Amino acid sequence: MKPNLGKLSLRSLDTGTRLIIELTRNNAQESAKTNPVFLEVENQHNIFAPLVPKEHYTGMSQTLKELRNEIKSDIRNIKKLATATVGIYPGSEKADATQIVLNAIKKGGNLSKGKADDVDSRITTIMNQFALPETTAAFTTLELTPMAEALAEKKKRYDDGSVERLDKKSEIRQTENASIARPRLESALKDYLSLVTAMRKVEGWQDLYADLNEAVKRMKRSVKENKELDEITPETTEP
């Protein structure tokens, strides 16, 4: 159990420590709860937690996710409406305009699969294509300009929100006081996780080790996926 504590944001370190303390407190292994090594984790966390600026927690992840889904849905709806037009007006000016719009969407690629950053990049590619003069003219021909303008407004809100979220995450990582207290908490956590790892083969400690090991896996995923720990859901296995 070796989480990348040094790479966690202040918020994720706070969340991870709370999780480890909660799992220990709820475990049947009583001797762990009174062990001085664990008590030091609690002590250092009590010092660290108030220094993490809660008012700077972004709280924006879910909002941005929902807005991204709306943007994807709007793009799909434009595609459906444009495709329907071809069947109604084959070989017409509107059919030609439809092909321009469909080609613009095609250049973005699949919006249903991939990591969030990849999907964001594909959406940006499509929106850049939509902003081209020939595409805006096609929207006019297809009478889809209001829909395209509403989509552009949503994309702007999404981009602005993403920048704001990154700025706030940066503030969290750069908070001076919490950063000073951080090394002591990291040291206490490493000592405690090492203790539980060393005791894992002793009767009564296996369950605690398993619980904490799952928490550590989530912490590692947080670093790997560049997400806050509270955005990482526990892994589940099929029954």
C-alpha positions in Angstrom: 0.0 0.0 0.0 2.0 2.9 -1.3 -0.3 5.8 -2.4 1.3 8.7 -4.3 0.5 11.1 -1.4 2.9 13.7 -2.7 0.9 14.0 -6.0 -2.5 14.3 -4.4 -4.1 17.7 -4.2 -4.7 19.2 -0.8 -8.4 18.4 -1.1 -7.7 14.8 -2.2 -5.2 14.3 0.7 -7.8 15.6 3.1 -10.5 13.3 1.6 -8.2 10.3 1.6 -7.1 10.8 5.2 -10.8 11.1 6.3 -11.5 7.9 4.4 -8.7 6.0 6.1 -9.7 7.3 9.5 -13.3 6.3 8.9 -12.4 2.8 7.7 -10.2 2.3 10.7 -12.8 3.6 13.2 -15.5 1.3 11.6 -13.3 -1.8 11.6 -13.5 -4.5 14.2 -9.7 -4.3 14.8 -9.7 -2.4 18.1 -6.0 -2.4 18.7 -5.5 -0.4 15.5 -7.8 2.4 16.8 -5.7 2.9 19.9 -2.3 2.4 18.3 -0.1 5.5 18.7 0.7 5.4 15.0 -3.0 5.7 14.0 -3.6 8.3 16.7 -0.8 10.4 15.1 -2.7 10.3 11.8 -5.8 11.7 13.5 -3.7 14.3 15.3 -2.0 15.5 12.1 -5.3 15.5 10.2 -6.9 17.6 12.9 -4.2 20.2 12.3 -4.2 19.9 8.5 -8.0 19.8 7.7 -8.9 23.3 8.9 -6.1 24.7 6.7 -7.6 23.3 3.5 -9.7 26.2 2.2 -13.2 24.7 1.9 -14.5 27.8 0.3 -12.1 27.1 -2.6 -13.5 23.7 -3.2 -14.7 23.9 -6.8 -17.9 22.0 -6.5 -18.1 22.3 -10.2 -17.4 18.8 -11.5 -21.0 17.7 -11.7 -22.2 21.0 -13.2 -19.6 20.8 -15.9 -20.4 17.1 -16.6 -24.1 17.9 -17.0 -23.3 20.8 -19.3 -21.0 18.6 -21.4 -23.8 16.1 -21.8 -26.1 18.8 -22.9 -23.6 20.0 -25.5 -23.2 16.4 -26.8 -27.0 16.0 -27.0 -27.4 19.3 -28.9 -24.8 18.2 -31.4 -26.6 14.9 -31.9 -29.9 16.7 -32.4 -28.4 19.0 -35.0 -27.1 15.9 -36.8 -30.5 14.2 -36.7 -32.3 17.3 -38.0 -29.8 17.8 -40.7 -30.0 14.2 -41.8 -33.7 14.3 -41.9 -33.5 17.3 -44.2 -31.6 15.3 -46.8 -34.5 12.8 -47.1 -37.0 15.6 -47.5 -35.1 17.8 -50.0 -32.7 15.4 -51.9 -30.4 17.1 -54.4 -31.4 20.6 -53.2 -29.5 23.5 -51.6 -30.6 22.2 -48.2 -29.1 18.8 -49.0 -25.8 20.4 -49.8 -26.0 22.4 -46.6 -26.7 19.3 -44.7 -23.6 17.6 -46.0 -21.5 20.5 -44.8 -22.9 20.2 -41.3 -22.5 16.4 -41.2 -18.9 16.7 -42.4 -18.2 19.2 -39.6 -19.6 16.8 -37.0 -17.7 13.9 -38.5 -14.4 15.7 -38.2 -14.9 15.7 -34.4 -15.2 11.9 -34.1 -17.1 9.8 -31.6 -18.5 11.7 -28.7 -19.8 8.6 -26.8 -16.5 7.0 -25.9 -13.1 8.1 -24.5 -11.8 10.1 -21.5 -13.4 13.4 -20.6 -10.4 15.3 -22.0 -10.6 13.5 -25.3 -14.3 14.1 -25.6 -13.8 17.8 -24.8 -11.2 18.0 -27.6 -13.6 16.4 -30.1 -16.3 18.8 -29.1 -13.9 21.7 -29.6 -13.0 20.4 -33.0 -16.7 20.3 -34.0 -17.4 23.7 -32.6 -14.5 25.2 -34.5 -15.9 23.6 -37.7 -19.4 25.1 -36.8 -17.8 28.5 -36.6 -16.5 28.4 -40.2 -18.3 30.7 -42.6 -19.5 27.9 -44.8 -21.0 26.0 -41.8 -22.7 29.1 -40.5 -24.2 29.7 -43.9 -25.3 26.0 -44.0 -27.1 26.6 -40.6 -28.9 29.5 -42.1 -30.0 27.5 -45.1 -31.3 24.7 -42.8 -32.9 27.2 -40.4 -30.8 25.9 -37.6 -29.0 29.1 -36.7 -30.8 29.6 -33.3 -29.9 26.1 -32.3 -26.3 26.6 -33.3 -26.1 29.9 -31.4 -27.5 28.3 -28.3 -25.0 25.5 -28.6 -22.1 28.0 -28.9 -23.3 29.8 -25.8 -23.3 26.5 -23.8 -19.8 25.7 -25.1 -18.6 29.1 -23.9 -20.1 28.6 -20.5 -18.4 25.2 -20.3 -15.0 26.6 -21.3 -15.3 29.4 -18.9 -16.3 27.0 -16.1 -13.4 24.7 -16.9 -10.9 27.5 -16.7 -12.4 28.7 -13.4 -12.3 25.1 -12.0 -8.6 24.8 -12.9 -7.8 28.1 -11.3 -9.5 27.1 -8.1 -7.8 23.7 -8.0 -4.5 25.6 -8.4 -5.4 27.8 -5.5 -6.0 24.7 -3.4 -2.7 23.2 -4.3 -0.8 26.4 -3.6 -2.3 27.2 -0.2 0.7 28.0 1.9 -0.4 27.0 5.4 -1.9 23.7 4.3 1.3 22.9 2.4 3.4 23.5 5.5 1.3 21.1 7.5 1.1 18.5 4.7 4.5 16.7 5.1 3.7 15.8 8.7 0.3 14.3 7.7 1.9 12.4 4.8 4.5 11.0 7.1 1.9 9.9 9.7 -0.1 8.3 6.9 2.9 6.4 5.5 3.8 5.1 9.0 0.2 3.9 9.6 -0.2 2.2 6.2 3.2 0.5 6.7 2.0 -0.7 10.1 -1.2 -2.2 8.7 0.8 -3.7 5.8 3.2 -5.4 8.2 0.3 -6.7 10.3 -1.8 -8.0 7.4 -1.0 -11.7 8.0 -1.8 -11.4 11.7 -5.2 -12.7 12.7 -7.8 -9.9 12.8 -5.9 -7.5 10.7 -6.7 -8.9 7.3 -10.0 -7.1 6.9 -8.6 -3.7 7.9 -5.7 -4.2 5.4 -8.2 -5.1 2.6 -10.3 -2.0 3.3 -7.4 0.4 3.4 -5.9 -1.2 0.3 -9.0 -0.4 -1.6 -8.8 3.2 -0.3 -5.2 3.4 -1.5 -6.2 2.2 -4.9 -8.7 5.0 -5.2 -6.0 7.5 -4.2 -3.8 6.2 -6.9 -6.6 6.4 -9.5 -7.1 10.0 -8.4 -3.5 10.8 -9.3 -3.6 8.8 -12.5 -6.8 10.2 -13.8 -6.1 13.8 -12.5 -9.3 13.9 -10.6 -10.2 14.8 -7.0 -10.5 11.8 -4.8 -14.2 12.4 -4.1 -14.8 12.1 -7.9 -13.3 8.6 -7.9 -15.9 5.9 -7.1 -14.9 2.6 -5.5 -14.3 -0.2 -7.9 -17.0 -2.9 -7.9 -16.8 -6.5 -8.9 -19.5 -8.6 -10.5 -21.1 -11.1 -8.1 
